[in-house]
């Protein structure tokens, strides 16, 4: 199976350049910290989108199963994991105001999806 997990978020006002610098400095380490069955694709600035409330940045992860989400959750919780450390460090840039745009999507590769036509 193949999934793409997408996290959309907003950066705090005045933290855009620091956020970019953090990503420049830490994207390779973040990619290396991913467990088997997962891959950090990258973090992208939104150039244009029809989605009005989904944030100005998107982090994309590739997952090979639903269980991969549990692996990432466990690492995020583990105070000794590099992945968890990097995620907690990057979180300082996020705007967590309830009105700030954000999103979360899980996309499943269509070749693995259960798709059927309803009976007429």
C-alpha positions in Angstrom: 0.0 0.0 0.0 1.0 3.6 -0.5 -0.3 6.6 1.3 0.6 10.3 1.4 0.0 12.1 4.7 -0.4 15.8 4.3 -0.2 18.3 7.2 -1.2 21.9 6.3 -0.2 24.6 8.8 0.4 28.3 9.4 3.6 29.8 10.8 3.4 32.5 13.4 3.7 36.0 12.2 7.4 37.1 12.2 8.7 33.6 12.2 8.6 32.9 8.4 12.4 33.3 7.8 13.4 31.4 11.0 11.0 28.6 9.9 12.6 28.5 6.5 16.1 28.5 8.0 15.2 25.7 10.4 14.0 23.6 7.4 17.1 24.3 5.4 19.2 23.2 8.4 17.1 20.2 9.4 15.3 18.7 6.4 18.0 16.1 5.9 18.1 15.1 9.5 14.3 14.8 9.5 14.4 12.5 6.4 17.1 10.3 8.1 15.0 10.1 11.3 12.1 8.4 9.6 11.5 4.8 10.5 11.2 2.0 7.9 8.0 2.2 5.9 7.9 6.0 6.0 9.6 8.7 4.1 9.7 12.5 4.5 8.9 13.9 1.1 9.4 17.5 2.2 7.8 20.7 3.4 6.4 22.9 0.7 5.2 26.5 0.6 1.8 26.9 -1.0 2.1 28.9 -4.2 -1.6 28.8 -5.0 -4.5 26.7 -3.9 -8.3 26.6 -4.0 -8.3 25.6 -0.3 -8.9 28.7 1.7 -8.3 27.5 5.2 -5.6 24.8 5.0 -2.5 26.7 5.8 0.4 28.2 3.8 2.7 25.2 4.3 2.4 21.5 3.6 4.5 18.7 5.0 4.2 15.5 3.0 5.1 12.0 4.3 4.9 8.8 2.4 3.6 5.8 4.4 3.5 2.1 3.4 0.6 1.2 5.7 -1.8 2.4 8.3 0.5 1.0 10.9 3.2 3.4 9.7 1.2 6.2 11.4 1.5 4.3 14.7 5.3 4.0 14.3 5.5 7.8 13.8 3.2 8.5 16.8 5.3 6.3 19.0 8.5 8.0 17.9 6.9 11.4 18.4 6.1 10.4 22.0 9.6 9.0 22.6 11.7 11.7 24.3 14.9 9.9 23.0 14.0 9.7 19.4 15.5 12.0 16.8 12.2 12.2 14.9 10.4 13.2 18.0 13.0 15.8 18.9 12.9 17.3 15.5 9.1 17.4 15.4 8.9 19.1 18.8 11.5 21.6 17.8 9.8 22.5 14.5 6.5 22.9 16.4 7.7 26.1 17.9 7.0 27.8 14.5 3.4 26.8 14.3 0.5 29.1 14.8 -1.9 27.2 17.1 -4.5 29.9 17.4 -7.9 28.1 16.8 -8.6 30.6 13.9 -5.2 29.9 12.2 -5.6 27.9 8.9 -4.5 24.2 9.1 -5.4 20.9 7.5 -4.7 17.2 7.7 -5.2 14.7 4.8 -4.4 11.0 4.2 -4.3 10.1 0.6 -4.3 6.5 -0.6 -2.9 5.5 -3.9 -5.8 4.7 -6.2 -4.2 1.4 -7.3 -4.5 0.2 -3.6 -7.9 1.8 -2.9 -11.2 -0.1 -2.7 -13.3 1.5 -5.4 -16.6 0.2 -6.7 -19.6 1.4 -8.7 -22.9 1.3 -6.8 -25.6 -0.9 -8.2 -28.2 1.0 -10.3 
